[in-house]
Amino acid sequence: MMKMCTMKDDKDLCLTVYSDGFGLVSERRAVKLAGDETRIQYLDVAQRMEVESLRIEGLDVVEVNYEYDLVDKAKLLSKYVGERVYLKAKDLKRECRLLSAGRGLILEDIATGEVLVDPEGELILPKLPDGLLARPALIFQLRPCETEEIGVSYLTKGLSWEANYVAELKGETLGLDAWVEIHNESGITLTDTRLKLLAGEVNRVIKALNLEKCVYSSMSEERAPDFEEKSFSDYHLYTLQGTTTLKDNQAKQVRLFGAHNVPYRRYYEVAPCSEDVQIVIEMDNRAGDDLGMPFPAGTFKVYQRDEADGSLTLVGEDQIGHTPKDEIIRLYIGEAFDLQCERKCLNKRNDWGVRREEWQITLKNHKEEPALIQVLHRIPGTADVEKVSHAWKRPKADELLFTVELKPGATKDIDFAFLVDERIHVIKQIEREKPE
């Protein structure tokens, strides 16, 4: 005896979406079994489900079959080749046999024996052939049992999410809105589901596929944050308050959180081996600065308002990785137009294995306001630094850091030198090359 179970029987539906292309569907359905059922047709499952991930509660299951041979015109007609069908044209219904459906229709009139090639009219099939389904289904082979509720959980490809951050610079603070964009290409619409998003890198044996573009939907009402965040295992879990509907082939945006008066720092940075002056926006992710929550990896868009007409202008964009609370969020949003950097090696010599280099870094500020610039310079890890014109730090063994504040229209030269004793390396090389 077969029992049918659909999404209409859902008592609880929960979806957990992971950022790298898959999701976990967990549902409980009301299914009353009297003990004489041997099979359950479990309908309304994702087309891209991973059958090997299936977990079933409340049933004594012997065998599971995933039926996904879905009906379409070609499959339907191929099942009826050699079978009786009906041709309806001009209110006349003729009984025929379908001879071929490959390149056009070929029918045989049962009454007259005439062969009809691509006849005009409507082809009517008596019923849906066995083996074809309108939607995917799981078929559970059961041992007799009595129950009123079953639980089914499985992983499916085609689900992912990403974080997007929108910031507006306002003097010494910024306003921030965090959104999550959820993609569904799993082959199923999930109606009135509880929604959870897991932030972190979960190891999978099979790498999930990337998603293509899909239809967009947005939930953009001004209200309190929609998600409640908590630590879960070694990850972070965001749970949507209430339920939502996520349609197949849809991308939905839901507000994650917002902050209005976040202090930030603006300075400029020159990377090692570069002369480009990067604009840096930096903020502390701590509770005292109106933040203090984990930031999932995502894209930051930074805007600034034009005081002349009040319109917003995009001033830069950057990506961040997963950032825990009490860490620094650093954004590189573009290159400064009116700040210049030039590096020159003024002298380089080698005195019997002792290498000496003298450098000059010139900074120019063509802005109408002061600029704080951090300059990084690469040096050998064993070098000794000397004759430095400005204060400096050594954040890494092979890196120097200079912090310089330039007044409007000012130019400053950073002069320094370093020594590298390479004699020990030469001696070791000679010893290695000596014949035994």
C-alpha positions in Angstrom: 0.0 0.0 0.0 1.4 3.4 -1.1 1.0 6.6 1.1 1.6 10.0 -0.5 3.3 12.8 1.5 3.6 16.4 0.2 4.8 19.8 1.4 1.2 20.5 2.4 1.8 18.1 5.3 4.7 20.2 6.7 4.5 20.9 10.4 8.0 22.5 10.5 10.4 23.5 7.8 13.9 24.8 8.4 16.6 25.8 5.8 20.3 26.3 6.7 22.2 27.9 3.9 26.0 27.7 3.6 28.1 30.3 1.8 29.7 27.9 -0.7 26.9 26.6 -2.7 24.7 24.1 -0.7 22.1 24.0 2.0 20.5 21.7 4.5 16.7 21.2 4.3 15.1 19.8 7.6 11.4 19.3 7.8 8.8 17.4 9.8 5.6 16.3 8.2 2.3 14.9 9.6 1.9 11.4 8.1 -0.5 9.0 9.8 0.5 5.4 9.2 -1.7 2.6 10.5 0.9 -0.1 10.1 -0.2 -1.7 6.7 1.7 0.8 4.5 4.7 -0.6 2.6 5.7 2.5 0.6 5.7 6.3 1.0 5.9 8.7 -2.0 7.7 11.7 -0.4 7.1 14.6 -2.8 8.3 18.2 -3.0 12.0 17.7 -2.6 14.9 19.6 -4.2 15.9 18.5 -7.7 19.6 19.0 -6.8 19.4 17.1 -3.5 22.3 14.9 -2.4 20.6 11.6 -1.8 23.5 10.2 0.1 23.0 12.9 2.8 19.5 11.8 3.6 18.5 11.3 7.2 15.0 9.9 8.1 13.3 9.9 11.5 10.1 8.1 12.6 10.2 5.4 10.0 11.7 1.9 9.6 13.1 2.3 6.1 14.5 -0.6 4.1 15.2 1.1 0.8 15.1 4.6 -0.6 14.7 5.5 -4.3 15.0 9.0 -5.7 12.7 9.4 -8.7 13.6 12.4 -10.8 12.5 11.3 -14.3 10.3 14.4 -14.7 7.7 14.7 -17.5 8.4 16.7 -20.6 7.0 16.6 -24.1 9.7 14.4 -25.6 9.6 11.9 -22.8 5.8 11.8 -22.8 5.5 11.1 -26.5 8.3 8.5 -26.5 6.4 6.5 -23.8 3.3 6.4 -26.2 5.1 5.2 -29.3 3.0 2.2 -30.5 0.2 3.0 -28.1 -3.3 4.5 -28.7 -3.8 8.2 -28.6 -6.5 10.7 -29.8 -6.3 13.4 -32.4 -8.8 16.2 -32.0 -9.4 18.6 -34.9 -12.4 20.7 -35.8 -14.5 19.1 -33.0 -13.8 15.6 -34.4 -11.9 13.1 -32.2 -10.1 10.3 -34.0 -8.6 7.2 -32.3 -5.0 6.7 -33.6 -1.8 4.8 -32.9 1.4 6.9 -32.4 4.0 5.5 -34.8 6.8 8.1 -34.4 7.5 11.3 -32.4 11.1 11.9 -33.4 11.0 14.6 -36.1 7.3 15.5 -36.2 4.3 13.3 -35.5 3.3 10.2 -37.5 -0.1 8.7 -36.6 -2.1 5.7 -37.9 -5.9 6.1 -38.0 -7.2 3.0 -36.2 -10.5 3.0 -38.1 -9.2 3.6 -41.7 -5.6 2.6 -41.5 -4.5 5.9 -43.0 -1.1 7.3 -42.0 -1.1 10.9 -40.9 2.2 12.9 -41.0 2.3 16.0 -38.9 -1.5 16.3 -38.7 -3.2 19.5 -37.6 -5.1 19.4 -34.3 -4.6 18.6 -30.7 -3.0 15.3 -29.6 -4.7 13.8 -26.5 -3.0 11.1 -24.4 -5.2 8.9 -22.2 -3.1 9.2 -19.0 0.3 10.0 -17.6 2.6 7.0 -18.3 4.1 5.0 -15.4 7.6 6.1 -14.4 7.1 9.8 -15.3 6.7 12.3 -12.5 5.5 15.9 -12.5 8.0 16.7 -9.7 10.9 14.8 -8.0 10.0 12.3 -5.3 11.6 10.0 -2.7 10.1 6.5 -2.5 10.5 4.9 0.9 10.2 1.1 1.1 9.0 0.4 4.7 8.7 -2.2 7.3 5.3 -2.0 9.0 5.2 0.7 11.6 2.7 3.2 13.2 3.5 6.9 13.4 1.9 10.3 13.0 5.0 12.4 12.2 8.2 11.8 10.2 11.4 13.9 9.9 13.5 14.2 6.8 16.8 16.1 6.4 19.1 16.3 3.3 21.7 18.4 1.7 21.1 20.1 -1.7 23.3 22.0 -4.1 22.1 25.3 -5.6 21.8 27.2 -2.4 24.2 29.9 -1.2 24.4 33.3 0.5 26.8 36.2 0.7 27.0 39.4 2.8 26.9 42.9 1.3 27.7 46.0 3.3 26.7 49.6 2.4 28.5 52.4 4.3 28.0 56.2 4.1 30.9 58.4 5.4 29.6 61.3 7.6 32.4 63.4 9.0 34.1 61.4 11.6 31.5 58.6 11.7 29.8 56.4 9.2 26.4 54.8 8.8 26.3 51.1 8.0 23.7 48.6 6.6 24.5 44.9 6.3 22.5 42.7 4.0 22.6 39.1 3.1 21.8 37.9 -0.5 20.4 34.4 -0.6 20.4 32.4 -3.9 18.1 29.5 -4.6 18.7 27.3 -7.6 18.0 24.0 -5.9 14.9 23.2 -7.9 12.3 23.7 -5.2 10.4 26.6 -3.7 10.6 26.6 0.1 7.5 28.2 1.5 7.2 29.6 5.1 10.6 28.2 6.1 12.7 29.1 9.1 16.0 30.4 7.7 19.5 30.0 9.1 22.8 31.2 7.6 26.1 29.6 8.6 29.2 31.7 8.3 32.6 29.9 8.1 34.4 27.4 5.9 32.8 24.0 6.2 35.0 21.3 4.7 33.2 19.2 1.9 34.6 16.4 -0.1 32.9 17.5 -3.3 33.3 21.2 -4.1 30.0 22.9 -4.7 29.3 24.5 -8.1 29.0 28.2 -8.7 25.6 29.7 -9.3 24.5 31.6 -12.4 22.4 34.8 -12.4 18.8 34.6 -11.2 15.7 36.7 -10.4 16.1 39.2 -7.6 13.7 39.9 -4.7 14.3 42.3 -1.8 13.1 42.8 1.7 14.2 46.3 2.5 11.8 47.6 5.2 13.3 49.8 7.9 13.1 47.8 11.1 15.3 46.0 13.7 17.8 43.5 12.5 16.1 40.4 11.1 18.8 37.9 12.2 19.9 36.7 15.6 23.6 35.8 15.7 25.2 33.2 17.9 28.4 31.0 18.0 27.7 27.5 16.8 30.4 24.8 17.0 33.4 26.6 15.4 31.3 28.8 13.2 28.7 31.5 13.5 25.0 31.0 12.9 22.5 33.7 11.9 18.8 32.8 12.4 16.1 34.8 10.7 13.3 36.0 13.1 10.0 34.5 11.8 9.7 32.7 8.5 10.2 33.5 4.8 9.5 32.1 1.4 12.5 31.4 -1.0 11.3 30.7 -4.5 13.2 28.5 -7.0 15.5 30.6 -9.3 15.4 33.6 -7.0 17.9 35.7 -5.1 16.5 37.4 -1.9 18.1 40.2 0.1 17.4 40.4 3.8 18.7 42.9 6.3 21.4 41.5 8.6 22.0 44.5 10.9 22.6 48.2 10.9 24.7 50.8 12.7 24.5 54.6 12.6 27.4 56.2 14.3 30.5 54.1 13.8 33.8 55.9 14.3 36.3 55.4 11.6 39.8 56.4 10.6 40.9 57.6 7.1 44.5 57.5 6.1 46.6 56.5 3.1 48.9 53.6 2.5 51.7 52.8 0.0 52.4 49.1 -0.3 55.9 47.7 -0.6 57.3 47.8 -4.1 54.6 50.2 -5.2 54.1 54.0 -5.7 50.3 54.0 -5.7 48.8 55.8 -2.7 45.8 53.7 -1.5 42.8 55.2 0.4 42.2 53.3 3.6 39.0 53.3 5.7 39.5 51.5 9.1 37.1 50.8 11.9 37.3 48.8 15.2 34.7 46.0 15.4 33.9 46.5 19.0 30.8 47.1 21.1 31.9 50.5 22.2 31.9 51.7 18.6 28.3 50.6 17.8 29.5 47.3 16.4 31.0 44.3 18.2 29.6 41.5 16.2 31.0 38.9 13.7 31.1 40.2 10.1 30.6 37.4 7.5 32.9 37.6 4.4 31.4 40.0 1.8 31.6 43.1 -0.2 31.8 46.6 1.2 30.4 49.6 -0.8 31.4 53.0 0.5 29.4 56.2 -0.3 29.9 59.8 0.5 27.3 62.6 0.2 27.9 65.7 -2.0 27.1 68.6 0.2 26.3 70.8 -2.8 23.2 68.9 -3.8 22.9 66.2 -1.2 23.4 63.3 -3.6 25.4 60.1 -2.8 28.5 59.2 -4.7 30.3 55.8 -4.7 33.8 56.5 -3.5 35.1 52.9 -3.3 34.5 49.2 -2.8 36.4 46.3 -1.2 36.0 42.8 0.0 36.5 41.5 3.6 37.0 38.0 4.9 35.2 36.6 8.0 36.0 39.1 10.7 35.4 38.2 14.4 34.4 40.9 16.9 37.2 43.0 18.5 39.2 42.9 15.3 40.0 45.7 12.9 38.0 46.0 9.6 40.3 47.6 7.0 39.0 48.7 3.5 41.1 49.7 0.6 38.7 51.7 -1.5 40.8 53.3 -4.2 43.8 55.4 -5.2 44.2 59.0 -4.1 44.4 61.4 -7.0 46.3 64.3 -5.3 48.8 62.3 -3.4 52.1 61.1 -4.9 54.9 58.8 -3.9 58.2 58.2 -5.6 61.0 55.8 -4.5 64.6 56.2 -5.5 67.6 54.1 -4.7 70.3 56.7 -4.3 73.3 54.4 -3.8 74.0 50.7 -3.8 77.4 49.1 -3.2 79.0 45.9 -2.0 82.1 46.1 0.1 83.6 42.6 0.5 80.3 40.9 1.2 78.7 43.8 3.0 75.9 45.2 0.9 74.7 48.8 1.6 71.7 50.6 0.0 70.6 54.2 0.5 67.0 55.0 -0.4 64.8 58.1 -0.6 61.0 58.1 -0.6 59.4 61.4 -1.7 55.8 62.2 -0.7 53.7 65.1 -2.1 50.3 66.4 -1.0 48.4 68.4 -3.6 45.2 68.3 -1.5 43.7 71.2 0.4 43.8 69.3 3.6 46.3 67.4 5.7 47.0 63.7 4.8 48.3 60.9 7.0 50.3 58.5 4.9 51.8 55.1 5.9 54.6 53.9 3.6 55.8 50.3 3.6 59.2 49.3 2.2 60.6 45.9 1.6 64.2 45.1 2.9 66.1 41.9 3.5 65.1 40.1 6.7 68.7 40.2 8.1 69.3 43.9 7.3 70.4 46.5 9.8 68.7 49.9 9.4 70.6 53.2 9.8 70.5 56.9 9.1 66.7 57.2 9.1 65.2 60.7 8.8 61.7 59.8 10.2 60.3 57.6 12.9 59.9 54.1 11.8 58.7 50.6 12.8 59.5 47.1 11.7 56.2 45.2 11.7 57.9 42.3 9.9 61.6 41.2 9.6 61.6 42.2 5.9 59.4 45.3 6.1 59.8 49.0 7.3 56.8 51.2 8.1 57.0 55.0 8.0 54.0 57.2 9.2 54.1 60.7 7.8 51.6 63.6 8.1 51.7 66.0 5.2 50.3 69.5 5.4 48.4 70.8 2.3 50.8 71.5 -0.5 53.7 69.9 1.4 56.5 67.7 0.1 58.6 65.4 2.4 61.6 63.1 1.8 62.1 60.0 3.8 65.8 59.0 3.8 67.2 55.8 5.1 69.8 53.2 4.5 70.3 49.5 5.4 73.3 47.1 5.6 73.2 43.4 4.8 76.2 41.2 5.8 76.3 38.6 3.1 79.7 37.2 4.0 78.3 34.4 6.2 76.2 33.2 3.2 79.2 33.3 0.9 81.3 31.2 3.3 78.5 28.6 3.7 78.2 28.4 -0.1 82.0 27.9 -0.5 81.9 25.1 2.1 79.1 23.4 0.3 81.0 23.5 -3.0 84.3 22.1 -1.5 85.2 18.6 -2.9 85.0 15.8 -0.4 
